Amino acid sequence: MNGKTKRKQTTNRRPTRNASTSSLVWDYRDELVPRVGTPAADLIAKRQRRIRRYVRFSAVTLPFVLVLAFFVILVSFHAAPPITNDSGSASSSPGRTVATLEIQQWLAETPSPLPHATVLSWDGAKDVAPSKGPSNGDSTWTAELDSFTLTVPSGNSQTIYDATVEVALKAGGGAVALGGPSLIVVPPTGTVSGWDGGGPWSGLSSSDTVSGPVQGAINGWLSAYVSGSSSRLRLAVGDVHSDGSYLPLTGVSSAKDTVVAAATRVAPNAPVQKKSVSPSAEIVEVNLDIVWNHEKVDPATQGFNDGPSTTMDLLVERANTVAPVVVAWGPPGTGPSLVPYQNAHH
């Protein structure tokens, strides 16, 4: 009885759900089941292999690609440039680039066809019939004549030439120089007759001198104008009406003014302005000799009159008093239309 009872108990024994064997089996299966949003390990491995193969392939082929690109660029330099401009443009033309290169290469030849010549300007293009056609019989080509102005120093003057290059144009892109450059001497410009030489301002009688106080006002303005100080220039102008700033020259070592012409102005010739001009206003044209910092100058002249000067018109108010002041300035010829404090920048 005791033996049968023991066997029966052994046969009816069942593993519990919390047994260690069952727990190990669940842990193992849990590792095999992929988590949501996490790529499988074999997919990651494949992706990394593809990346490694791509890197190795790129490292091998990159030098060949660079060599091929170099040859393509080299060939493109010898080919005709693409046409991107309209032939009717006033500032360019389809053949302008090719014609310019042809002129420059022509001037650089040895011996030079025109020693010491420089290209002064491109003067436009004119459509013409091609003087010759391509060897393949393509009839879609047109042509134009591109004109240039060349200048050659000749003593104290310049000799001017007109040079023309014929350029063939391919519809849709492409250009090639066909002939030239031609070279024609341009006649010198003659003296214009009938010009009013009485002064820089039409209708105004002028002199080449100013009073002592006006000369002092001009000297004070120039000193402030080249000082690099906006506040100093504003103080010299005496502008108490505007909240704008004045822009002086900077980097100037010294400056000198010379009066060229002066005239009394009763009222400006420009339309009505916010600022009025006093009846005693005077306009003065001056030449300014400016010496910049670090510029080599002759010690005997201190740099003055060593080179070209710049010319400006000044508006001087209270010119008939002992305290005149420069209130505006501008390019030569603008004196009659200058307005007080117009140089203030807002």
Secondary structure, 3 states (H helix, E strand, C coil): CHHHHHHHHHHCCCCCCCCHHHHHHHHHHHHHCCCCCCCCHHHHHHHHHHHHHHHHHHHHHHHHHHHHHHHHHHHHHHCCCCCCCCCCCCCCCCCHHHHHHHHHHHHCCCCCCCCCCEEEEEEEEEEECCCCCCCCCCCCEEEEEEEEEEEEEECCEEEEEEEEEEEEEECCCCEEEEECCCCEECCCCCCCCCCCCCCCCCCCCCECCCCHHHHHHHHHHHHHHCCCCHHHHHHHHCCCCCCCECCCCCCEEEEEEEEEEEEECCCCCCCCCCCCCCCCCEEEEEEEEEEECCCCCCCCCCCCCCCCCEEEEEEEECCCCCCCEEEEEECCCCHHHCCCCCCCEC
